[in-house]
Amino acid sequence: MDISINTPVSPLPCERAYSLSMVIRSFKGRRDVEVHLFRSRWNRSEESESDFSGLVEAEESAPKTVLPVGRKVILEAFTSGERDLIVNYLKEQYSTRLTAITSNPLAFPVPAGLAGFTEVQPGKDAGFIEFEKIPSYPLDFPLKGYFDLSRHLPLADED
């Protein structure tokens, strides 16, 4: 399994700044399915008390009462400690099923109109893995993974 933890070239403006994805060797009849991992929920206090100034591009047309969706991208991201816990969990639980784990720092400022994974609705070929529903899930924060099967080749016998 290839594990790639990319570090930022300059200091990050906030602690919650890492994306994480994994590639599953075979999943739901498809090969090498990329799954984007994210925090699926957070405390309202974390949302209201976080200082997003400079972290999300200004969006002039957005009503001030609505949380710009770009902020959700940051709230869905991981701290370096959470990232490391997840990577260790995936290595221990799924080492034979995964071909890659990749983490990258977010690019700041996040575009104001960029929707997070919590905004996505599951569809015919797309859906979520809900890790906290797995009985052996040991972490104390909610983790989900988004996948889109239409982007991956079907498993088939190669002749």
C-alpha positions as CSV (number, residue, x, y, z in Angstrom):
1,M,0.0,0.0,0.0
2,D,1.3,3.4,-1.0
3,I,0.9,6.0,1.8
4,S,1.5,9.6,0.8
5,I,1.3,12.3,3.5
6,N,2.1,15.6,1.7
7,T,3.3,18.4,4.0
8,P,2.6,22.1,3.4
9,V,5.3,24.2,1.9
10,S,4.4,27.1,4.3
11,P,2.7,27.3,7.7
12,L,-1.1,26.6,7.5
13,P,-3.5,29.3,8.7
14,C,-5.5,26.9,10.8
15,E,-5.3,23.5,12.4
16,R,-8.2,21.9,10.5
17,A,-6.5,21.8,7.2
18,Y,-5.9,18.3,5.8
19,S,-7.8,16.3,3.3
20,L,-7.5,12.5,3.2
21,S,-8.5,9.9,0.6
22,M,-8.0,6.2,0.1
23,V,-8.1,3.8,-2.8
24,I,-9.9,0.5,-2.3
25,R,-8.6,-2.4,-4.5
26,S,-12.2,-3.7,-5.3
27,F,-15.4,-2.2,-4.1
28,K,-19.0,-2.8,-5.2
29,G,-17.9,-4.4,-8.5
30,R,-15.4,-1.7,-9.4
31,R,-11.6,-1.6,-9.2
32,D,-9.4,1.0,-7.5
33,V,-12.2,3.1,-6.1
34,E,-11.1,6.4,-4.7
35,V,-12.9,7.3,-1.5
36,H,-12.7,10.9,-0.1
37,L,-12.7,10.9,3.7
38,F,-14.3,13.7,5.7
39,R,-15.7,14.6,9.1
40,S,-19.4,14.3,8.7
41,R,-20.5,16.5,11.5
42,W,-19.2,18.9,14.2
43,N,-20.4,20.9,17.1
44,R,-22.3,24.1,16.4
45,S,-19.9,25.9,18.7
46,E,-17.0,24.9,16.5
47,E,-18.8,26.4,13.6
48,S,-19.7,29.6,15.3
49,E,-16.5,30.2,17.3
50,S,-14.1,29.5,14.4
51,D,-12.4,32.5,12.8
52,F,-12.7,32.0,9.1
53,S,-11.4,35.4,8.1
54,G,-8.8,34.9,5.4
55,L,-9.5,31.2,5.2
56,V,-12.5,31.4,2.7
57,E,-12.6,33.8,-0.2
58,A,-15.1,36.6,0.3
59,E,-18.4,36.1,-1.3
60,E,-20.2,39.4,-1.7
61,S,-23.6,38.0,-2.7
62,A,-24.0,35.5,0.2
63,P,-26.4,36.5,2.9
64,K,-24.6,37.1,6.2
65,T,-27.0,34.7,8.0
66,V,-26.0,31.7,5.9
67,L,-22.8,29.8,6.5
68,P,-20.8,30.0,3.2
69,V,-20.4,26.5,1.9
70,G,-16.6,27.0,1.6
71,R,-16.5,27.1,5.4
72,K,-17.9,23.5,5.5
73,V,-14.9,22.3,3.5
74,I,-12.7,23.5,6.4
75,L,-15.0,22.0,9.1
76,E,-14.9,18.7,7.2
77,A,-11.1,18.6,7.1
78,F,-8.9,17.0,9.6
79,T,-6.2,18.2,12.0
80,S,-2.8,16.6,11.6
81,G,-3.5,14.5,14.7
82,E,-6.9,13.2,13.4
83,R,-5.2,12.5,10.0
84,D,-2.6,10.4,11.7
85,L,-5.2,8.4,13.7
86,I,-7.2,7.7,10.6
87,V,-4.1,6.6,8.6
88,N,-3.1,4.2,11.4
89,Y,-6.7,2.9,11.7
90,L,-6.8,2.2,7.9
91,K,-3.4,0.6,7.9
92,E,-4.4,-1.8,10.8
93,Q,-7.9,-2.6,9.6
94,Y,-7.7,-2.5,5.8
95,S,-4.1,-3.0,4.7
96,T,-4.9,-5.9,2.4
97,R,-7.9,-4.1,0.8
98,L,-6.3,-0.6,0.2
99,T,-3.8,0.3,-2.5
100,A,-3.2,3.9,-1.4
101,I,-3.8,6.5,1.3
102,T,-3.2,10.1,0.4
103,S,-3.3,13.3,2.5
104,N,-2.8,16.9,1.2
105,P,-3.1,20.2,2.9
106,L,-6.0,22.4,1.8
107,A,-5.2,25.3,-0.5
108,F,-6.2,28.6,1.3
109,P,-8.2,30.6,0.8
110,V,-10.9,28.0,0.1
111,P,-13.3,29.2,-2.7
112,A,-16.5,30.5,-1.0
113,G,-18.7,28.5,-3.4
114,L,-16.9,25.2,-3.0
115,A,-19.4,22.7,-1.5
116,G,-18.3,20.2,1.0
117,F,-19.1,16.5,1.0
118,T,-21.8,17.0,3.6
119,E,-23.7,18.9,0.8
120,V,-23.6,16.0,-1.6
121,Q,-26.6,13.7,-2.0
122,P,-26.0,10.0,-2.7
123,G,-27.1,8.8,-6.1
124,K,-27.2,5.7,-8.3
125,D,-23.4,5.4,-8.5
126,A,-22.3,7.6,-5.7
127,G,-22.6,7.2,-1.9
128,F,-21.0,7.1,1.4
129,I,-19.2,4.7,3.7
130,E,-20.2,5.5,7.3
131,F,-17.3,4.3,9.4
132,E,-18.9,5.0,12.8
133,K,-21.5,2.3,11.9
134,I,-18.7,-0.3,11.7
135,P,-18.6,-2.1,15.1
136,S,-14.8,-2.1,15.2
137,Y,-14.5,1.7,14.4
138,P,-12.4,3.0,17.4
139,L,-12.1,6.7,16.8
140,D,-14.1,9.3,18.8
141,F,-15.0,11.5,15.8
142,P,-17.4,10.8,13.0
143,L,-15.8,9.7,9.7
144,K,-17.4,9.2,6.3
145,G,-16.1,8.4,2.9
146,Y,-17.6,9.6,-0.4
147,F,-17.2,7.4,-3.5
148,D,-18.4,7.7,-7.1
149,L,-18.4,4.3,-8.8
150,S,-19.1,5.9,-12.3
151,R,-15.5,7.1,-12.2
152,H,-13.9,3.6,-11.9
153,L,-13.6,0.6,-14.2
154,P,-15.7,-2.4,-13.5
155,L,-14.1,-5.6,-12.2
156,A,-13.9,-8.0,-15.2
157,D,-12.0,-11.1,-16.1
158,E,-9.1,-10.0,-18.2
159,D,-8.7,-12.4,-21.2
